[in-house]
Amino acid sequence: MEENFRFLRDSATEYNLLLQQKNKDLIVKQNHEIHIATLKERNRIAREIHDNVGHMLSRSILQAGALAAVNQQEHLKEPLHALTLTLSTAMTSVRESVHNLHDDSVDLKGAVLELTSDFSDYQVHLDYDMGHYVPASVKYCFISIVKEALSNIARHSNGNEIFLTLREHPSLYQLIIRDNGTNIRQNPSGMGIENMQERIKQLKGNFSLSVKDGFQIFAAVPRENH
C-alpha cells in the first residue's frame, strides 16, 4: 500500500514537472511567434512608408523646386525656400525611420538559430548577449560569417560540438565561433577566409582564424563606426 502511494506520488510529481516544462516551452514558442510577427509587420510598414510617403515627398520637393525656379515674385521667394527646406527635412526623417525599421526587422539571434538548426549531428552551444539595437550592417556581416564557418566545420573538421558567442561590449561587437575538432583537413586559406575578412574589413573590424586547436574564428567590429 505504501509503495503504491509513493509510486502515485512520484508519478504525480513527475507529471507536474513535465506539465510545467511544456507550459514554459509553449510560452517561449508563443513569444517567438509574436516577435517574428512584429518584425514582419515592421518590415511591411517600412515598405509602405518608403513606397507611399517617400514617393509623395519626393514629388513635392520637385514641385516646390520647380515653383521656386519660375517664381518672379519677391515676397514668395522666402516662403518657397522654407517649404523646400521643410520637405527635404521631412524626407530625411522618413528615410531614417525606414532605415531603423529595416534594422529592427533583421532578427540576428533568430537567423543564427535557424542556421544551426540544420546541424542536428552537432551539439551547438549559443551564448548570445547582444543589445536591443544592432546595426543591420553588423547583423548581415555576422550572419554571413556564421553561415560560412558552419559550412567549413561540417566539411573540414571532425568535431561534434560547436560553440557560438555573439556579445556586445561597450566599444565593440564580438563574434567567436569554435568547435572541438582535432583534425582540420584543409588549409585555412581555402576556407572562404578572404570573404569573411573582407566583410569585417568593410566595418573597420578585426578578424582572425585558427585551426591549431580545433576550428576557431574571432571577429570584432567597433561600435563607433555605426
C-alpha positions as CSV (number, residue, x, y, z in Angstrom):
1,M,0.0,0.0,0.0
2,E,2.7,2.4,1.0
3,E,4.7,1.5,-2.2
4,N,1.7,2.2,-4.3
5,F,1.2,5.6,-2.6
6,R,4.9,6.5,-3.2
7,F,4.6,5.4,-6.8
8,L,1.5,7.5,-7.4
9,R,3.1,10.5,-5.6
10,D,6.2,10.3,-7.7
11,S,4.2,9.8,-10.8
12,A,2.1,12.9,-10.0
13,T,5.3,14.9,-9.2
14,E,6.9,13.9,-12.5
15,Y,3.7,14.7,-14.4
16,N,3.5,18.1,-12.8
17,L,7.1,18.9,-13.7
18,L,6.6,17.7,-17.2
19,L,3.5,19.9,-17.5
20,Q,5.3,22.9,-16.1
21,Q,8.1,22.4,-18.7
22,K,5.6,22.1,-21.5
23,N,3.9,25.3,-20.4
24,K,7.3,27.1,-20.4
25,D,8.1,25.7,-23.8
26,L,4.7,26.9,-25.1
27,I,5.2,30.4,-23.7
28,V,8.7,30.6,-25.3
29,K,7.2,29.4,-28.6
30,Q,4.4,31.9,-28.4
31,N,6.7,34.8,-27.6
32,H,8.9,33.8,-30.5
33,E,5.9,33.8,-32.9
34,I,4.8,37.2,-31.6
35,H,8.3,38.5,-32.1
36,I,8.5,37.2,-35.7
37,A,5.1,38.6,-36.4
38,T,6.2,42.0,-35.0
39,L,9.3,42.0,-37.2
40,K,7.2,41.2,-40.3
41,E,4.8,44.0,-39.5
42,R,7.7,46.5,-39.1
43,N,9.0,45.4,-42.4
44,R,5.6,45.9,-44.1
45,I,5.2,49.4,-42.5
46,A,8.7,50.3,-43.7
47,R,7.9,49.3,-47.3
48,E,4.7,51.3,-47.2
49,I,6.3,54.4,-45.8
50,H,9.1,54.1,-48.5
51,D,6.7,53.5,-51.4
52,N,3.9,55.9,-50.5
53,V,5.0,58.7,-48.2
54,G,8.6,58.7,-49.6
55,H,7.3,58.9,-53.2
56,M,4.9,61.8,-52.4
57,L,7.5,63.8,-50.5
58,S,9.9,63.3,-53.5
59,R,7.3,64.7,-55.9
60,S,6.5,67.6,-53.5
61,I,10.2,68.5,-53.3
62,L,10.5,68.5,-57.1
63,Q,7.3,70.6,-57.4
64,A,8.5,73.1,-54.8
65,G,11.8,73.4,-56.5
66,A,10.1,74.0,-59.9
67,L,7.9,76.7,-58.4
68,A,10.9,78.4,-56.9
69,A,12.7,78.3,-60.2
70,V,9.9,80.0,-62.2
71,N,8.8,82.4,-59.4
72,Q,9.2,86.1,-60.2
73,Q,7.5,87.5,-57.1
74,E,10.0,88.6,-54.4
75,H,7.6,88.1,-51.5
76,L,7.2,84.4,-52.4
77,K,10.9,83.5,-52.6
78,E,11.4,83.1,-48.8
79,P,8.2,81.0,-48.3
80,L,9.1,78.7,-51.2
81,H,12.6,78.3,-49.9
82,A,11.3,77.4,-46.4
83,L,8.8,75.0,-48.0
84,T,11.5,73.2,-49.9
85,L,13.7,73.0,-46.8
86,T,10.8,71.6,-44.7
87,L,10.0,69.0,-47.3
88,S,13.7,68.0,-47.5
89,T,13.9,67.7,-43.7
90,A,10.8,65.5,-43.7
91,M,12.3,63.3,-46.4
92,T,15.4,62.8,-44.4
93,S,13.4,61.9,-41.3
94,V,11.3,59.4,-43.3
95,R,14.5,57.7,-44.7
96,E,16.0,57.4,-41.2
97,S,12.7,55.9,-39.9
98,V,12.6,53.4,-42.7
99,H,16.2,52.5,-42.2
100,N,15.7,52.0,-38.4
101,L,12.6,49.8,-39.1
102,H,14.6,47.6,-41.5
103,D,17.4,47.3,-39.0
104,D,15.0,46.1,-36.4
105,S,13.4,43.6,-38.9
106,V,16.6,41.6,-39.1
107,D,16.4,39.1,-36.2
108,L,20.1,38.3,-35.6
109,K,19.6,35.6,-32.9
110,G,16.7,34.0,-34.9
111,A,18.9,33.9,-38.0
112,V,21.8,32.2,-36.1
113,L,19.4,29.7,-34.5
114,E,17.9,28.9,-37.9
115,L,21.4,28.3,-39.4
116,T,22.4,26.0,-36.5
117,S,19.1,24.0,-36.8
118,D,20.5,22.3,-39.9
119,F,23.4,20.9,-37.8
120,S,21.5,18.3,-35.8
121,D,24.5,16.0,-35.7
122,Y,26.4,18.6,-33.6
123,Q,25.8,19.8,-30.1
124,V,25.5,23.5,-30.5
125,H,26.2,26.0,-27.7
126,L,24.9,29.5,-28.3
127,D,26.0,32.4,-26.0
128,Y,24.0,35.4,-27.2
129,D,24.4,38.7,-25.4
130,M,23.7,41.5,-27.8
131,G,21.8,44.7,-27.1
132,H,18.4,45.8,-28.4
133,Y,19.8,47.8,-31.3
134,V,22.5,46.3,-33.5
135,P,23.1,47.9,-36.9
136,A,21.9,46.0,-39.9
137,S,25.4,46.0,-41.4
138,V,26.8,44.2,-38.3
139,K,23.9,41.7,-38.4
140,Y,24.3,40.8,-42.0
141,C,28.1,40.5,-41.6
142,F,27.8,38.2,-38.6
143,I,25.1,36.0,-40.2
144,S,27.3,35.6,-43.3
145,I,30.3,34.6,-41.2
146,V,28.4,32.1,-39.1
147,K,27.0,30.5,-42.2
148,E,30.4,30.2,-43.8
149,A,32.0,29.0,-40.6
150,L,29.4,26.3,-40.0
151,S,29.9,25.1,-43.6
152,N,33.6,24.8,-43.0
153,I,33.2,22.9,-39.8
154,A,30.9,20.4,-41.5
155,R,33.3,19.9,-44.4
156,H,36.7,20.0,-42.8
157,S,36.5,19.2,-39.1
158,N,36.0,16.0,-37.1
159,G,34.4,17.8,-34.1
160,N,30.9,17.2,-32.8
161,E,30.4,20.4,-30.7
162,I,30.1,23.9,-31.9
163,F,30.4,27.0,-29.7
164,L,29.0,30.3,-30.8
165,T,29.4,33.6,-28.9
166,L,27.8,36.9,-30.0
167,R,28.4,39.6,-27.5
168,E,28.1,43.3,-27.3
169,H,30.7,45.2,-25.4
170,P,30.9,48.9,-24.6
171,S,33.2,49.6,-27.6
172,L,32.6,46.6,-30.0
173,Y,30.5,43.8,-31.3
174,Q,32.2,40.4,-30.9
175,L,31.7,37.1,-32.7
176,I,33.5,33.9,-31.7
177,I,33.0,30.5,-33.4
178,R,34.8,27.4,-32.5
179,D,34.5,23.6,-32.4
180,N,36.1,20.7,-30.6
181,G,37.7,19.2,-33.6
182,T,41.3,17.9,-33.7
183,N,41.9,17.1,-37.3
184,I,41.3,20.0,-39.7
185,R,41.7,18.7,-43.2
186,Q,42.1,22.0,-45.0
187,N,44.5,24.9,-45.2
188,P,42.8,28.0,-43.7
189,S,43.3,29.9,-46.9
190,G,40.9,27.6,-48.6
191,M,38.0,28.1,-46.2
192,G,36.5,31.3,-47.6
193,I,38.6,33.3,-45.3
194,E,39.0,36.2,-47.8
195,N,35.3,36.8,-48.0
196,M,35.0,36.8,-44.2
197,Q,38.0,39.1,-43.8
198,E,36.6,41.5,-46.4
199,R,33.2,41.7,-44.7
200,I,34.9,42.6,-41.4
201,K,37.3,45.0,-43.1
202,Q,34.4,46.9,-44.5
203,L,33.2,47.6,-41.0
204,K,36.8,48.5,-39.8
205,G,37.0,45.5,-37.6
206,N,39.5,42.7,-36.8
207,F,39.3,39.1,-37.9
208,S,41.4,36.0,-37.2
209,L,41.0,32.3,-38.0
210,S,42.9,29.4,-36.4
211,V,42.9,25.7,-36.9
212,K,45.6,24.8,-34.3
213,D,43.3,23.6,-31.5
214,G,40.1,23.0,-33.5
215,F,38.4,25.4,-35.8
216,Q,38.2,28.9,-34.3
217,I,37.1,32.3,-35.7
218,F,37.3,35.6,-33.8
219,A,35.8,38.8,-35.2
220,A,35.3,42.2,-33.6
221,V,33.6,45.3,-35.0
222,P,33.9,48.7,-33.3
223,R,30.6,50.3,-32.3
224,E,31.6,53.9,-33.0
225,N,31.6,53.3,-36.8
226,H,27.9,52.6,-36.9
